[in-house]
Structures are given as C-alpha cells and as structure tokens.
C-alpha cells in the first residue's frame, strides 16, 4: 500500500495536495477546514495548496466490497485522481479508509503519488503508548485493510477490534455521522466503548470520526489517532505544538 517515507521536510511551497473527498462530504470538507485552522497566524500565501474533489456519487465502499464490485469503484477513484493530477496536484489523498482496499487496482504511476491514511494511522499508533480501540466500517474489517499495512505487525498487539455487536454499532454510528454530523450521542457511545474494552485511546479508522475528534481531545493528547488531523499538522510548516497543544504528530510529512 502506497505511503510515504519519513524525512525532516514538509509539503514544499510549490507542491499541491489533491484530495478525493465526498466519502463522506462532511468529513473531507472538515479536513480542509482543519488544514487552514492549523495555518493561522501566517500569510495566506504561505498556507498549504490543496485541491478537493468532493463527489458524494462515488459508490458505497463497504457495499462494493460485499458485492465484489471493486473494479468499477477503482475505475471511478482512478478517474478522479487523474483529474486532480491534470489540475496540478503533485501528491494525492483518498479521504476514505475503506476505499484503500481498491488501491491495488489503480495505475501504479498514480498510486505512487498517494498518501496512505492507513500508513499514517499505523505511524501515529506507533508513536503513542497504550491500547487502542479500532473504529472503522464493516467493509474495512472484512477486507483486512489495516492488516495489510507494512508496519502493522509492530502495533497489532495494541489494537483492539470491537466484537460483532459493537462493530455493528460503530458501523451504524459512521453512517449517522455521514447523514447528521456530530452530536452528543456519538461522543457518549465512543466514550462507553473505550471503557468497555479497557483501551487508553481510539483510532479514527473511518474519516467520519474526524468530525468528532476535536471534541474527544479531552481524553488526552495521546488518546486519539486521527490521520486526517495528523496530515493537516504535517502539511503546515510550524511544529504542531506551536499551533494546538492538544494534538501531536508522529513525524513531519515527506511528500518528495
């Protein structure tokens, strides 16, 4: 799965991040907002350059995995990635974990430009102590998407997947977030799940959890793994501690 190599550099001024969003649209729009919230107190000309293609018409990823209809969905993703490259994107991001299942079917030349949310998640877990509860779609579970990450064996013993009934709850919560955004019920359920499994933290293994990750910051800086937030931090040049004391990031992002 395509990721990126760690290095002491961040997104160069001439580079542009192209994001395939709309899966769901609220989460990818919130990601753009997060990127620019972390750019406060700098001239706008120094803020990250970003293209968002938000297309909610992309087929449901879990349903495609269940039906074995991955070829068409991969073609849709590749078409949108090519479109972002034509518009000037130099690096690419698909703002959906479940969609990462279809990356092997995408043109390798395009895939080499992708930043993997799964790889970012594993890096962030590696940088934190404790046990973490995985929050992701049923499609991500069935496809074993996280287990395919190169560095997964190093964190697997500290990641807990919910039992079937609770996984169903998480899956329904994700679709509730897609439709209605964040609400108190989401936060209550997430806190209860963390306690039930005796975990120190939560992994936002679906981008919809980016909508509530800031509200969950009260659990502690090391307790929430939110790859979209990590990427937003890395896209900006200042160290994360200069912008938001509640959040940390494992390493600056190399987009070379």
KEKE-3310 file (N, C-alpha, C; in steps of 0.2 Angstrom, whole numbers, plus 5000, padded with zeros to 4 digits):
npx = (5004:5003:5013:5022:5039:5048:5055:5064:5056:5043:5027:5032:5032:5029:5022:5006:4992:4981:4964:4953:4938:4921:4917:4913:4905:4905:4916:4927:4926:4928:4941:4948:4945:4952:4965:4967:4964:4975:4984:4984:4989:4999:5004:4992:4997:5007:5001:4996:4994:4980:4968:4952:4941:4926:4915:4900:4894:4901:4902:4895:4908:4909:4898:4902:4913:4907:4899:4908:4911:4922:4930:4923:4922:4936:4939:4932:4938:4951:4949:4945:4957:4966:4960:4963:4977:4978:4974:4984:4989:5002:5004:4993:4978:4966:4951:4946:4945:4941:4940:4954:4956:4954:4965:4976:4971:4973:4981:4999:5008:5000:4996:5008:5009:5001:4996:4995:4981:4980:4994:4998:4990:4995:5008:5005:4999:5010:5018:5013:5009:5000:4984:4973:4956:4949:4940:4930:4923:4912:4916:4930:4934:4931:4938:4951:4959:4968:4977:4985:4994:5012:5019:5010:5012:5020:5011:5000:4997:4992:4981:4963:4949:4932:4920:4907:4893:4896:4904:4895:4887:4897:4898:4885:4885:4895:4888:4877:4885:4888:4876:4871:4881:4891:4885:4879:4876:4885:4897:4895:4893:4905:4914:4909:4912:4926:4929:4923:4931:4943:4953:4966:4964:4957:4955:4953:4947:4939:4936:4925:4925:4934:4926:4922:4934:4940:4932:4934:4946:4948:4950:4964:4980:4987:4978:4969:4969:4969:4971:4968:4969:4982:4989:4985:4992:5005:5006:5007:5020:5025:5030:5019:5016:5016:5004:4993:4990:4984:4986:4997:5009:5017:5028:5036:5029:5035:5034:5041)
npy = (4994:5011:5023:5035:5040:5044:5059:5074:5085:5095:5098:5106:5123:5124:5113:5103:5097:5085:5080:5067:5068:5068:5056:5053:5068:5078:5075:5076:5090:5095:5091:5100:5112:5110:5109:5123:5129:5126:5134:5146:5163:5165:5172:5171:5167:5158:5147:5130:5122:5116:5105:5100:5087:5084:5072:5065:5055:5044:5026:5017:5011:5000:4992:4989:4981:4970:4965:4962:4971:4979:4983:4993:5003:5006:5011:5022:5030:5031:5039:5051:5054:5055:5067:5076:5077:5082:5095:5100:5094:5087:5078:5065:5061:5050:5052:5042:5027:5014:5014:5012:4999:4996:5001:4993:4990:5002:5012:5010:5021:5032:5028:5029:5042:5043:5047:5036:5034:5023:5020:5031:5031:5019:5024:5034:5027:5019:5029:5032:5027:5013:5004:5003:5006:5001:5010:5008:5005:4991:4986:4989:4981:4968:4967:4967:4979:4987:4977:4975:4984:4989:4990:4985:4974:4978:4985:4978:4970:4980:4985:4984:4976:4979:4968:4958:4964:4976:4981:4982:4993:5003:5004:5008:5020:5027:5029:5037:5049:5052:5057:5066:5073:5078:5073:5073:5060:5052:5055:5051:5037:5033:5036:5026:5014:5014:5013:5000:4991:4993:5002:5014:5023:5029:5024:5033:5025:5027:5041:5048:5050:5061:5071:5072:5071:5082:5085:5074:5076:5079:5067:5066:5071:5060:5051:5050:5044:5051:5051:5061:5073:5072:5073:5086:5093:5090:5095:5109:5121:5124:5118:5106:5108:5122:5126:5119:5114:5102:5092:5080:5075:5061:5063:5074:5077:5069:5073:5071)
npz = (5000:4996:5004:5013:5014:5029:5033:5037:5031:5025:5016:5001:4995:4982:4979:4978:4986:4981:4985:4985:4989:4997:5003:5017:5012:5022:5031:5022:5019:5032:5034:5026:5032:5044:5040:5036:5048:5056:5050:5054:5058:5049:5033:5020:5008:5011:5016:5015:4999:4991:4983:4982:4977:4979:4979:4981:4974:4972:4973:4987:4998:5007:5003:4990:4992:4999:4988:4979:4969:4965:4954:4946:4955:4958:4946:4946:4956:4951:4940:4946:4953:4942:4937:4947:4946:4933:4936:4943:4955:4965:4974:4982:4990:4996:5004:5012:5022:5019:5005:5002:5000:4987:4981:4975:4962:4955:4943:4944:4943:4947:4959:4966:4970:4980:4997:5011:5021:5030:5032:5039:5050:5057:5059:5068:5079:5083:5088:5100:5117:5125:5123:5109:5103:5088:5077:5063:5047:5043:5031:5030:5040:5035:5024:5029:5029:5037:5042:5031:5030:5029:5041:5051:5059:5070:5078:5080:5092:5101:5096:5097:5090:5089:5096:5087:5089:5094:5084:5074:5080:5079:5065:5061:5068:5060:5048:5053:5057:5044:5039:5048:5055:5069:5085:5102:5106:5098:5104:5117:5115:5110:5121:5130:5123:5123:5137:5139:5132:5139:5134:5131:5121:5106:5088:5074:5062:5051:5041:5045:5058:5060:5062:5075:5082:5088:5099:5106:5112:5125:5131:5131:5124:5118:5115:5105:5089:5074:5058:5048:5054:5058:5046:5042:5051:5047:5035:5037:5041:5053:5069:5077:5091:5092:5087:5092:5107:5111:5102:5094:5082:5073:5065:5053:5037:5023:5006:4995)
capx = (5000:5007:5013:5027:5045:5049:5061:5063:5054:5036:5025:5035:5028:5027:5018:4999:4989:4974:4960:4947:4933:4914:4916:4908:4907:4906:4922:4933:4926:4931:4948:4951:4945:4957:4971:4968:4964:4982:4988:4983:4995:5004:5001:4988:5002:5011:4997:4996:4990:4975:4963:4947:4936:4921:4910:4897:4891:4905:4898:4897:4914:4908:4894:4906:4917:4902:4896:4913:4911:4928:4933:4920:4924:4943:4940:4929:4943:4957:4947:4946:4964:4969:4958:4967:4984:4978:4973:4991:4991:5008:5003:4986:4975:4959:4949:4941:4949:4938:4942:4961:4955:4954:4971:4980:4968:4974:4988:5004:5010:4995:4996:5015:5008:4996:4997:4990:4978:4982:5000:4998:4987:5000:5013:5003:4999:5017:5021:5009:5008:4994:4980:4968:4951:4948:4933:4930:4917:4912:4920:4937:4935:4930:4944:4958:4963:4974:4982:4989:4999:5018:5021:5005:5014:5023:5006:4994:4995:4990:4974:4958:4944:4926:4916:4902:4888:4899:4906:4888:4886:4902:4896:4879:4887:4898:4883:4874:4889:4888:4870:4869:4886:4892:4881:4881:4875:4891:4903:4893:4894:4913:4917:4907:4915:4933:4929:4921:4936:4949:4958:4968:4963:4953:4958:4948:4949:4935:4936:4919:4927:4937:4920:4921:4940:4942:4928:4936:4953:4948:4953:4971:4983:4989:4972:4965:4973:4965:4976:4967:4972:4989:4991:4984:4998:5011:5005:5010:5027:5027:5029:5012:5015:5015:4998:4987:4993:4980:4987:5004:5010:5022:5033:5034:5027:5039:5030:5045)
capy = (5000:5017:5028:5040:5039:5049:5064:5081:5090:5095:5100:5111:5128:5123:5106:5104:5091:5084:5076:5064:5068:5066:5049:5057:5075:5082:5073:5079:5097:5097:5091:5106:5117:5109:5111:5130:5131:5125:5138:5153:5167:5165:5175:5166:5165:5153:5142:5124:5122:5110:5104:5095:5085:5081:5069:5060:5050:5038:5021:5015:5006:4993:4988:4986:4975:4964:4963:4960:4976:4983:4985:4999:5008:5008:5015:5029:5033:5032:5044:5057:5055:5058:5074:5081:5077:5087:5101:5102:5091:5084:5072:5063:5058:5047:5053:5036:5021:5008:5015:5010:4992:4996:5004:4989:4990:5008:5013:5011:5028:5036:5025:5031:5048:5043:5046:5031:5035:5018:5020:5037:5028:5015:5028:5038:5022:5018:5035:5033:5021:5010:5000:5007:5003:5002:5012:5008:5002:4984:4984:4989:4975:4962:4967:4967:4984:4989:4972:4975:4990:4986:4991:4983:4969:4981:4988:4974:4968:4985:4987:4980:4977:4978:4962:4959:4968:4983:4983:4985:4999:5008:5005:5012:5027:5031:5032:5043:5054:5055:5060:5071:5076:5076:5075:5071:5053:5049:5056:5046:5030:5032:5035:5020:5009:5014:5010:4993:4987:4994:5005:5021:5028:5027:5025:5035:5021:5030:5048:5052:5052:5067:5076:5072:5070:5088:5085:5069:5078:5079:5061:5067:5072:5054:5046:5050:5043:5054:5053:5067:5079:5072:5076:5093:5096:5089:5100:5115:5120:5125:5112:5105:5111:5129:5128:5116:5110:5096:5087:5079:5071:5057:5065:5079:5073:5070:5072:5070)
capz = (5000:4995:5009:5011:5019:5034:5032:5041:5027:5025:5010:4998:4993:4975:4979:4979:4988:4978:4989:4983:4995:4996:5006:5015:5010:5028:5033:5018:5020:5038:5034:5023:5037:5049:5037:5037:5055:5058:5046:5057:5060:5044:5027:5016:5003:5014:5018:5010:4992:4991:4979:4985:4973:4984:4974:4985:4970:4972:4976:4994:4998:5010:4998:4984:4995:5000:4982:4974:4963:4966:4948:4944:4960:4957:4940:4947:4960:4947:4936:4950:4954:4936:4936:4951:4943:4927:4939:4946:4961:4965:4979:4982:4996:4996:5011:5014:5023:5016:4998:5001:4998:4980:4978:4970:4955:4952:4940:4949:4942:4951:4966:4969:4972:4986:5004:5013:5028:5034:5035:5044:5057:5060:5062:5074:5084:5085:5092:5106:5122:5127:5119:5106:5100:5081:5074:5056:5044:5042:5025:5032:5044:5031:5019:5032:5026:5042:5042:5025:5031:5030:5048:5055:5065:5076:5083:5080:5098:5105:5093:5098:5086:5093:5095:5082:5091:5095:5077:5071:5082:5076:5058:5061:5070:5055:5044:5057:5056:5037:5037:5053:5058:5076:5090:5109:5106:5096:5109:5123:5113:5109:5127:5133:5120:5125:5143:5139:5130:5143:5130:5133:5116:5100:5082:5069:5056:5046:5041:5048:5065:5060:5063:5082:5086:5092:5105:5110:5114:5132:5133:5131:5118:5115:5116:5098:5082:5068:5052:5044:5058:5058:5039:5042:5055:5044:5029:5039:5042:5060:5073:5079:5097:5091:5085:5096:5112:5112:5097:5092:5076:5074:5061:5048:5031:5017:5000:4990)
cpx = (5004:5007:5018:5033:5046:5055:5059:5061:5046:5034:5028:5030:5025:5022:5010:4996:4982:4970:4954:4943:4926:4913:4917:4910:4908:4913:4928:4932:4929:4938:4951:4950:4950:4964:4972:4967:4971:4987:4987:4989:5000:5000:4998:4993:5006:5007:4997:4991:4986:4970:4958:4942:4931:4915:4906:4893:4895:4902:4900:4902:4912:4903:4897:4910:4913:4900:4902:4913:4916:4931:4930:4922:4931:4943:4937:4935:4949:4955:4947:4953:4967:4967:4961:4974:4983:4977:4979:4993:4997:5008:4995:4984:4968:4956:4944:4946:4947:4940:4950:4961:4956:4961:4975:4977:4970:4981:4993:5007:5006:4996:5003:5014:5004:4999:4992:4988:4980:4989:5001:4995:4992:5006:5011:5002:5006:5020:5018:5009:5001:4990:4974:4962:4950:4941:4933:4924:4918:4916:4927:4939:4936:4936:4951:4962:4969:4979:4986:4994:5006:5020:5016:5007:5017:5017:5000:4992:4992:4983:4969:4952:4937:4923:4910:4897:4890:4901:4900:4886:4890:4900:4890:4881:4891:4893:4878:4878:4889:4882:4869:4875:4887:4887:4883:4881:4882:4896:4901:4895:4901:4916:4915:4911:4923:4933:4928:4927:4943:4954:4959:4966:4959:4956:4952:4949:4943:4935:4931:4921:4931:4932:4920:4928:4942:4938:4931:4943:4953:4950:4961:4974:4985:4984:4968:4970:4968:4970:4974:4970:4979:4992:4990:4990:5004:5011:5008:5017:5029:5026:5022:5011:5014:5008:4992:4990:4990:4983:4995:5004:5017:5029:5031:5033:5032:5034:5034:5044)
cpy = (5006:5021:5033:5038:5045:5053:5070:5086:5090:5097:5106:5116:5127:5117:5108:5097:5090:5078:5073:5063:5066:5059:5049:5064:5080:5081:5077:5087:5099:5096:5097:5112:5116:5111:5119:5133:5131:5130:5146:5156:5167:5168:5170:5163:5159:5147:5136:5125:5116:5110:5098:5093:5081:5078:5063:5055:5044:5032:5019:5009:5000:4989:4985:4980:4969:4961:4961:4965:4981:4986:4992:5005:5010:5012:5022:5033:5035:5038:5051:5059:5058:5065:5078:5082:5082:5094:5104:5099:5087:5078:5071:5060:5056:5048:5048:5030:5015:5008:5012:5002:4991:4999:4999:4988:4997:5009:5014:5018:5033:5034:5028:5038:5049:5043:5042:5033:5029:5018:5026:5034:5024:5019:5031:5033:5020:5023:5036:5026:5019:5006:5005:5003:5005:5004:5013:5005:4994:4982:4984:4983:4969:4961:4967:4973:4986:4983:4971:4980:4986:4985:4988:4978:4972:4984:4984:4972:4973:4988:4982:4981:4975:4971:4963:4964:4975:4986:4986:4991:5005:5009:5009:5020:5031:5033:5037:5049:5057:5059:5066:5075:5074:5078:5072:5063:5050:5049:5051:5039:5028:5031:5028:5014:5008:5011:5002:4989:4989:4997:5012:5026:5025:5028:5027:5032:5022:5037:5052:5054:5058:5073:5077:5072:5076:5087:5079:5070:5078:5072:5061:5067:5065:5049:5045:5049:5045:5056:5059:5073:5078:5074:5083:5096:5096:5094:5107:5115:5121:5119:5111:5109:5119:5131:5125:5112:5103:5090:5086:5075:5067:5060:5070:5075:5075:5068:5072:5064)
cpz = (5000:5001:5008:5016:5023:5033:5035:5036:5027:5017:5007:4996:4986:4974:4981:4981:4985:4982:4985:4989:4993:4999:5013:5015:5017:5031:5029:5019:5027:5038:5031:5028:5042:5046:5038:5044:5058:5054:5049:5059:5055:5038:5023:5011:5005:5017:5013:5004:4992:4986:4981:4979:4977:4979:4978:4981:4969:4976:4983:4994:5001:5006:4992:4986:4996:4993:4977:4968:4964:4960:4946:4949:4959:4951:4941:4951:4956:4942:4939:4952:4948:4935:4941:4949:4937:4930:4942:4952:4960:4969:4980:4988:4994:5003:5013:5016:5019:5008:4997:4999:4990:4976:4973:4963:4952:4949:4944:4949:4946:4958:4970:4972:4978:4993:5007:5020:5032:5037:5040:5050:5060:5063:5068:5080:5087:5089:5099:5111:5122:5122:5116:5103:5093:5080:5067:5053:5044:5036:5026:5036:5040:5026:5022:5030:5031:5042:5036:5025:5032:5038:5053:5061:5071:5081:5084:5087:5103:5102:5094:5093:5090:5091:5090:5083:5091:5088:5073:5073:5079:5069:5057:5063:5064:5050:5047:5056:5049:5036:5042:5056:5065:5080:5097:5109:5104:5101:5115:5121:5113:5116:5131:5130:5122:5132:5143:5137:5134:5139:5132:5127:5111:5093:5077:5063:5051:5046:5044:5055:5066:5062:5071:5086:5090:5099:5109:5113:5122:5135:5134:5125:5114:5114:5109:5092:5077:5063:5048:5048:5058:5051:5039:5046:5051:5037:5031:5041:5049:5064:5076:5086:5097:5089:5089:5101:5113:5108:5096:5086:5076:5071:5056:5041:5025:5011:4994:4986)
residu = (UNK:UNK:UNK:UNK:UNK:UNK:UNK:UNK:UNK:UNK:UNK:UNK:UNK:UNK:UNK:UNK:UNK:UNK:UNK:UNK:UNK:UNK:UNK:UNK:UNK:UNK:UNK:UNK:UNK:UNK:UNK:UNK:UNK:UNK:UNK:UNK:UNK:UNK:UNK:UNK:UNK:UNK:UNK:UNK:UNK:UNK:UNK:UNK:UNK:UNK:UNK:UNK:UNK:UNK:UNK:UNK:UNK:UNK:UNK:UNK:UNK:UNK:UNK:UNK:UNK:UNK:UNK:UNK:UNK:UNK:UNK:UNK:UNK:UNK:UNK:UNK:UNK:UNK:UNK:UNK:UNK:UNK:UNK:UNK:UNK:UNK:UNK:UNK:UNK:UNK:UNK:UNK:UNK:UNK:UNK:UNK:UNK:UNK:UNK:UNK:UNK:UNK:UNK:UNK:UNK:UNK:UNK:UNK:UNK:UNK:UNK:UNK:UNK:UNK:UNK:UNK:UNK:UNK:UNK:UNK:UNK:UNK:UNK:UNK:UNK:UNK:UNK:UNK:UNK:UNK:UNK:UNK:UNK:UNK:UNK:UNK:UNK:UNK:UNK:UNK:UNK:UNK:UNK:UNK:UNK:UNK:UNK:UNK:UNK:UNK:UNK:UNK:UNK:UNK:UNK:UNK:UNK:UNK:UNK:UNK:UNK:UNK:UNK:UNK:UNK:UNK:UNK:UNK:UNK:UNK:UNK:UNK:UNK:UNK:UNK:UNK:UNK:UNK:UNK:UNK:UNK:UNK:UNK:UNK:UNK:UNK:UNK:UNK:UNK:UNK:UNK:UNK:UNK:UNK:UNK:UNK:UNK:UNK:UNK:UNK:UNK:UNK:UNK:UNK:UNK:UNK:UNK:UNK:UNK:UNK:UNK:UNK:UNK:UNK:UNK:UNK:UNK:UNK:UNK:UNK:UNK:UNK:UNK:UNK:UNK:UNK:UNK:UNK:UNK:UNK:UNK:UNK:UNK:UNK:UNK:UNK:UNK:UNK:UNK:UNK:UNK:UNK:UNK:UNK:UNK:UNK:UNK:UNK:UNK:UNK:UNK:UNK:UNK:UNK:UNK:UNK)
# end
